[in-house]
Amino acid sequence: MGGRAASGDGDHTSGGGPARPPRLERGRGALGPALELVHTGRAPTRAVLTAELGVTRATAGAVAAELEALGLIRIDARPSAAAGSQGRPSHRLSVAEDGPVALAAQVHADGYRAALVGLGGRIVATTPGCEIIDPDPADVLRSAVEAGVRLLESTGRRCVGAGLAVPSAVAEPEGTALNPLHLAWPAGSPVRQIFADCVREADLGIPAFAANDVNLAALAEHRHGAGRGARDLLCVATGHRGVGGALVIDGRLHTGSAGLALEVGHLTVNPEGRPCHCGSRGCLDVEADPLAFLVAAGRTPDSDASLLEQAYGLLREIPDDLGVRGAVETLVDRLGLGLAGLVNILNPDRIILGGLHRSLLEAAPERLRAVVADRSLWGRSGGVPILACTLDHNSLVGAAELAWQPVLDDPLGALTGT
C-alpha cells in the first residue's frame, strides 16, 4: 500500500513475537470493496464504511486515506452536523470530482457519442452526438476514440480505461458483434478488438472493453440509478432502433454462457405482426420500437431524421391527437405482454424501462402495469415495481463502468502497477 504507516493498536505482537504486517498492508484487500461502496453511494461516511467492511474504525480510516492518496475519493474530516444531532459527525466520503476518468463511447443507429466519466457515474465531459455512421466499424470507432482523446486533452484528466457500448449482442469471449443490424456493419464484426486497436493507435496506454448497450445501461442504472438496491433487476429499453433487455442478479450482469442472454427483442408479442430480422414475425424488436410507434400513429417516418427524436416529438402531441394516443396504447399493450412473459420466466424484483419505453411508461403507467399483471402467472407481477430509468446517457455510463472495473477490483494495482 502507498507506504503510509498506520498508528495505533497492535501493529506488532507483544513479547518479541513475529511482527504483524502494517494495518494498511492487511487492509489492501479492502481497498476495492471500499472504493465500490463510495462509488455506488453506499458509504457516504466513514462510519458506514466501517460497518459495511466489517473492520475496525482505524482500518477503515486507513483504507479511506489510501484511496484519497490515490486521488480517487475525498474525505471531509469536519462535516457540518445535522440540525438537532448530538456528538461529532462521522467523516464524509465522496468521489474525487477532479480525479481520473474513463473514456466511454456509444454507437447507435443514428450516430455515436464519446464522453469522459468519473467515479460515481458522473459524466465529466461529452461530445455532441455525431449523426454519421460509416459501414466500416473501424472508421466509426476510430472517430469515437479521437473525439474522446480531444476531451482528454481539453480537460487534462488521467484516463484509466476505455469502454464501448454497441447495439448488438456481443459474443464472449471473442468480443464480436453478432447482429449489428441497424448499423450496416458485417455480422460478427470483432468490435472489441477493433476498439482496442483504435485505443492503442491513440497511444493512450489503457485497457479497452466492449459490450451490448442495454446490458451496460442496466449495469449503470443498478449502480447509480433507478435499479440501485434491486437484487434481480430486469431492464428493457428501446433506443434508436430495436428492443434490448438485460438482467442484473446480485450486482452482476447475467450474460449467459456466451454473452448472449436476454435477447428480449425476439419475444413474439404480435403473431400476425411485422416480419423481424431474426426470421420470425411480430417480435418486440419490430413491434415496440420508435419505428413501430410512428407506424402505429399513422406517420410516415422521415428517413433523414432520427426515428427516436421523431417518436419523442409525437409523444408531445398526445393531448391533441387521437392517433398518437391510440399508438401509445398499442405499444404499451405489446410491451406489457412481453414484460409479463419475462416476469414469468425471470421473477425479477424490479423492472426498469429506458429510451422510448421510459416515455411510454410515463404516458400510460397504469395501463402498462395492468397489462403486465393481467398477463402474468397468478397476477403477482402487479407487485413488481416498474420504474423509468433515471440516468442520462446510461449506456455511456455503463461503458465507463467496464473501464472502471479493474480499478474497483484493485485500486492500487490498477493505478500504480504494484
Stockholm file with secondary structure:
# STOCKHOLM 1.0

chainA/1-418         MGGRAASGDGDHTSGGGPARPPRLERGRGALGPALELVHTGRAPTRAVLTAELGVTRATAGAVAAELEALGLIRIDARPSAAAGSQGRPSHRLSVAEDGPVALAAQVHADGYRAALVGLGGRIVATTPGCEIIDPDPADVLRSAVEAGVRLLESTGRRCVGAGLAVPSAVAEPEGTALNPLHLAWPAGSPVRQIFADCVREADLGIPAFAANDVNLAALAEHRHGAGRGARDLLCVATGHRGVGGALVIDGRLHTGSAGLALEVGHLTVNPEGRPCHCGSRGCLDVEADPLAFLVAAGRTPDSDASLLEQAYGLLREIPDDLGVRGAVETLVDRLGLGLAGLVNILNPDRIILGGLHRSLLEAAPERLRAVVADRSLWGRSGGVPILACTLDHNSLVGAAELAWQPVLDDPLGALTGT
#=GR chainA/1-418 SS CCSCCCCSTTSBCSTTCCBCCCHHHHTHHHHHHHHHHHHTTSCCBHHHHHHHHTCCHHHHHHHHHHHHHTTSEEEESSCCCCTTCCSCCCCEEEECTTSCEEEEEEEETTEEEEEEECGGGCEEEECCCBCCCCSSHHHHHHHHHHHHHHHHHHHTCCEEEEEEEESSCEETTTTEESCCGGGTCCTTBCHHHHHHHHHHHTTCCCCEEEEEHHHHHHHHHHHHSTTTTCSEEEEEEECSSSCEEEEEETTEECCCSSSCCCCGGGCBSCTTSCBCTTSCBSBHHHHSSHHHHHHHTTCCCCTTSCHHHHHHHHHTTGGGCHHHHHHHHHHHHHHHHHHHHHHHHHCCSEEEEEEHHHHHHHHSHHHHHHHHHHHSGGGGGGGSCEEECCCTTHHHHHHHHHHHHHHHHCHHHHHHCC
#=GC SS_cons         CCSCCCCSTTSBCSTTCCBCCCHHHHTHHHHHHHHHHHHTTSCCBHHHHHHHHTCCHHHHHHHHHHHHHTTSEEEESSCCCCTTCCSCCCCEEEECTTSCEEEEEEEETTEEEEEEECGGGCEEEECCCBCCCCSSHHHHHHHHHHHHHHHHHHHTCCEEEEEEEESSCEETTTTEESCCGGGTCCTTBCHHHHHHHHHHHTTCCCCEEEEEHHHHHHHHHHHHSTTTTCSEEEEEEECSSSCEEEEEETTEECCCSSSCCCCGGGCBSCTTSCBCTTSCBSBHHHHSSHHHHHHHTTCCCCTTSCHHHHHHHHHTTGGGCHHHHHHHHHHHHHHHHHHHHHHHHHCCSEEEEEEHHHHHHHHSHHHHHHHHHHHSGGGGGGGSCEEECCCTTHHHHHHHHHHHHHHHHCHHHHHHCC
//
